[in-house]
């Protein structure tokens, strides 16, 4: 069960940091890998999509982990 912060579930608790990070990565993948190239008129290839999916999944996990550590540090103060 995730802890509560002012009555709101913490998005970066022990159970949720991976989920939050992957959601962030998915939003960035759609934005940077599909929407921006489409608007700029660039070709969207399977190779670019696969590369973007890997990069944004890893970046999302790094974001979630970093935010978890940041909020853990803030709570301990």
C-alpha positions as CSV (number, residue, x, y, z in Angstrom):
1,X,0.0,0.0,0.0
2,X,1.5,3.4,-0.9
3,X,1.9,6.0,1.7
4,X,-0.3,9.1,1.8
5,X,1.0,12.7,1.5
6,X,-1.6,15.2,2.5
7,X,-4.3,12.6,1.7
8,X,-2.9,12.0,-1.8
9,X,-1.2,8.8,-2.8
10,X,2.5,9.4,-3.4
11,X,3.2,8.7,-7.1
12,X,6.8,7.9,-6.3
13,X,6.4,5.5,-3.4
14,X,8.1,2.1,-3.3
15,X,5.3,0.5,-5.4
16,X,4.6,3.3,-7.8
17,X,7.9,4.8,-8.9
18,X,8.3,2.3,-11.8
19,X,4.7,2.8,-13.0
20,X,5.1,6.6,-12.8
21,X,8.3,6.5,-14.6
22,X,7.0,4.3,-17.4
23,X,3.9,6.6,-17.8
24,X,6.3,9.6,-18.1
25,X,8.4,7.7,-20.7
26,X,5.3,6.7,-22.7
27,X,4.1,10.3,-22.8
28,X,7.5,11.4,-24.0
29,X,7.7,8.6,-26.5
30,X,4.4,9.6,-28.1
31,X,5.3,13.3,-28.0
32,X,8.9,13.1,-29.2
33,X,8.7,10.0,-31.4
34,X,5.3,10.4,-33.1
35,X,3.7,13.8,-32.7
36,X,6.8,16.1,-33.3
37,X,8.1,14.1,-36.3
38,X,4.6,14.1,-37.8
39,X,4.2,17.9,-37.3
40,X,7.7,18.5,-38.8
41,X,6.8,16.3,-41.8
42,X,9.6,13.8,-41.0
43,X,9.3,10.2,-41.9
44,X,8.3,7.9,-39.0
45,X,10.1,4.6,-39.4
46,X,9.9,1.4,-37.5
47,X,13.6,1.7,-36.7
48,X,13.1,5.2,-35.1
49,X,10.0,4.0,-33.2
50,X,11.9,1.0,-31.8
51,X,14.9,3.1,-30.8
52,X,12.6,5.8,-29.2
53,X,10.7,3.2,-27.3
54,X,13.8,1.8,-25.7
55,X,15.3,5.2,-25.0
56,X,12.1,6.7,-23.5
57,X,11.4,3.6,-21.4
58,X,14.9,3.8,-19.8
59,X,14.6,7.6,-19.4
60,X,11.2,7.2,-17.8
61,X,12.6,4.6,-15.3
62,X,15.5,6.9,-14.6
63,X,13.1,9.8,-14.0
64,X,10.9,7.7,-11.7
65,X,13.8,6.5,-9.7
66,X,15.3,10.0,-9.4
67,X,12.0,11.4,-8.2
68,X,11.6,8.6,-5.7
69,X,15.0,9.4,-4.2
70,X,14.3,13.1,-4.2
71,X,10.9,12.7,-2.4
72,X,12.4,10.2,0.1
73,X,15.1,12.8,0.9
74,X,12.5,15.6,1.2
75,X,10.4,13.4,3.6
76,X,13.4,12.7,5.8
77,X,14.1,16.4,6.4
